[in-house]
Amino acid sequence: MTKAQVVLAAVVVVLSASFCFRDFNPLYNSTSAQTDTLLTKSDSIITKPEWVTLYDSLHLREEGLSEAAFRCAWFGFQKMKLSNPVMAIVDFSQSSRNKRLYVIDVIRKKVLMHTYVAHGRNSGEEFAKKFSNTNSSFQSSLGFYRTLGTYIGKHGLSLKLEGVEKGINDRAFERAIVMHGADYVSESFIKNTGRLGRSQGCPAVSIADSKKLINMLYNGAGLFIYSMDQKYFKSSPLLAGLTPEEETQTSPLLYTSAK
């Protein structure tokens, strides 16, 4: 073989390797017969679902709110017609020693408040484990609520709640399940007993927070009370259709105009 033939053979080998790399490397994209473009990972467009973006941007994981609780709340609130674009999430998978009530303005993308909230006395001690829709059960009810108006009761300013899930929390109004302030919702109570005080089923908050919270939430905001309770997930009409594949299909929350 002459020197010229050796050089020619080497060129053919190099060109063949180049074509093989181009054909089998998924980052190498041929855009035309004349031009080839190498796509790097930084060029890829990765679109997150809106709920993930909001969850991450508000640093809710660092604040203790589980991703599952937020995802369920987001999914369910899309099906509700709310006139107040604020969603309150109570994460009963957490200890009552934790601040487990999160109030989020989804328009301004801001956490308005993160504070303590009580569960029903018959739902459990430190953790809420049992739930009921029955009168005089003194247990909390899971699920989605719409906030109504306010009134002055034995606990002072209180917020009426409408449970919107039949068979799960739809007896909230007749059970007088409301948001109100209570002296047993305080850090001093936790220090003395090792847990927060408990209510008769109401999502009670501290006296110091109650007025501010109620002003944020009254007349058409959403409240979601979450727990890792499989019975609830199987029976919730608002979470029907929530699947592992849902995160690629989530659309923004929709609200009706306030009247």
N, C-alpha and C positions, 0 to 999 in steps of 0.2 A: 504494500500500500504506500502510495506516495505521500509526501508531507501535506500536499493540498487535500488529498482524500481524508487524511487524519483530521485536519482542521474542519472540513465539511461535516464529518461524522460527529464531531464534538458539538458543532452548532445545532445539528438536528436533535441531539440528546437534550441540550438546554431548552430548545423550543418546545420539545415534547413535555418536559417537566413543567414548563410554564403553563401549557395548555391543561395539563392534568390538575395543577393547583387551581386554575381558574374554574375548571369544571366541577371540582369536588369541594372546594372551600366555600361554605355558605356565606362568608363575609365578602366574597368577590362577586360582584353583580355586573353582568354585561349589559350596558344601556343601549348600545348600538353596535353595528358591525365595525365601526371605526374606533369607538371610545369605550373603555372599560373603567368602572369606578369601584374602588375598594371601600366598602362600608365598614366603619369601625363601630364598636359598641356605643360610643358617644354620639354617633349619628342616628341610632335607633330611637324611635319615638315610642315611649312606654306611657300609656295613658292609664292612670289609676281611677277607680270608681270615685265619685264625688264624696261618698261617705268616708272612704279611706283617707282621702286628702284632708278632709275636715278633722277627722280623728287625729291624724298625725300633726297637723298644723296647730291644733289646740293642746298638744302634748297630754292627751287624756290618759294614755297608758301610764305615763309618769305620775299622774294624779290618782291612779288606782282604778279607773273605770275600765272594765274588761272590754276587749274589742267585740266580744259576742253580745254584750249588753247594748253597746252603741249601735251595732249593725242591726239588731232586732228593733231597736227604737226607731232608727232611720227608716227601715223597711215598713214598719207599721204606721208611722206618722204620714207616710206618703198616701196611705189609703184613707186617712181621716181628713175631713174638711175643717181646717183650723183657721180662725180669723186672727189669731195672735201668733206670729211666727217665732214662738219660743217653745222649746221642748225641755221638760224637766225629766231627768232620769234618776230613779232610785235603784241602786245596785245592791240588792239584798244577798248577793253572793258574798258580800263583804261583812266583816265583823261590825257590830254596832259601835265599836270603839273607833271606827274609821269615819271620816267625812265621806258619806256615800250618796249624797244628793248633789246632782250636777244640773245647773240651769244654763241652757245654751241658747243664745240668739243666733239662729241659723242664717239670718240675712246679713247681720254685721259680723258673723263668724267670730263670736266672742263668748267666753264663759262668763256669765253674769254673776254666778255664785256657786260656791262649792262648800257644803256644810253638812252638819249632822242631821239625821232623821231617824225617828223611832219606828219600830214595828210593834205589832200587836202582842199583848202579854202571853197569849196562848200559841203564838207562832214559834216561840223559842226563847232561850235566855240571851246569850251573846249573839247568836246567829238566828235568823228567821228560817225555819225549816218546814213549818206547816202553814197552809193557807186555806181560807174558806170564804164563801160567798153567803154564809148563813147568819141570820140575826143572832145576836148575843153569843157569837162564837169567840169574840175578842181576838180574832185572828186577822191578819192582813190579807188583802186580796191582790193577786198579781194582775198584770195586764195594763191595758191602755185606758186612760181617762181623758175627758174633756173638762176643763175648768169652767165653772159657772160664775155666779155673782158672790158677793160677800154678805155676811151678817155678823151681828154682835151676839155672842153666846156666852156660856159659862167660862169659856177660855178666852174671851175677848174677841177681837177681830178674827173671823174664820172664813175659809174659802170652801165653797160647795164644790163637790166633785161628781161628775157623771161617769159612771163606769159604762163603757161602750161595748163590752164583750159579754154576750149573753151566756148565762150559766157560770161565768167566771168572776165578774165584778159588777154585774148590772143591778145588784141590790144595794149598791153603795149609798145611794141617796136615802133609801128607807132605813138603812143601818146607821145613818148619820155619820158616814165616813167622810171626814173633811180634813183640810189642812189647818192646823192651829198651833199656837205657841204653847209650850209646856215647860215648867221648871225642872222636870226630870230629863230634859234634853240639854245637857251641859257637860263641860269637861270636868267640873267638880264632881258631878254624879258618877262619871266614869272612874275618877280617881278613888272614890269611896267604895264603889261596888264592883269594879272591874268590867263594867259594861254600861251601856246607856240605859236609861229608864224606858219603860214600855207603855204603850197606849192601849186603848180598847179596840184597836184595829186601824186607827187613823195614822196617816203619815205625819206625825207631830214633829215640829221643829222647835228650835230654841225661841224663847220669848224675844231675845235680842234680834233674831233674824226674821221673825214671823211677819211683821208689817211690811218690810222691804220685799220679802219673797211673795207675799200675797199681791202686792201692787204690781210685781213683774208678771204674775201668772193669771190674774183674774180675767174672766170673759174671753174664753176661746183658745187658751193655750193648751198644750198637750202634756200629760203626765204619763210616764211609763214606769211601772214597778216590775223589776226584773229579778228572777232567781233561776238557778239551774234546775228547774223543775220540769221533768219530762212530761208529766201529765198536762201541764199548762201548754207546752209547745204542741202537743198532739191535738189539743182542743181549741187553740186560739184561732179564730177566724181571720184575724188581721195578720197573722204570721203564716197563714196557709200559702204555700208556694215558695217559701223561703228555702232555697236549696244551696248546696256548696257552689253551684255555678252562678248563683244570683249576682255575685259581686261584679260581674262583667256587664250586667244589664241594669244596674241601679240608675235611676234618673233623679233630677233635683226634686225637692219637696215642693208640693203645690199648695197654695193657700187661697182661700176665698177672701174677698174684700170684707173688711169689718163693717158692721151695720150698727 
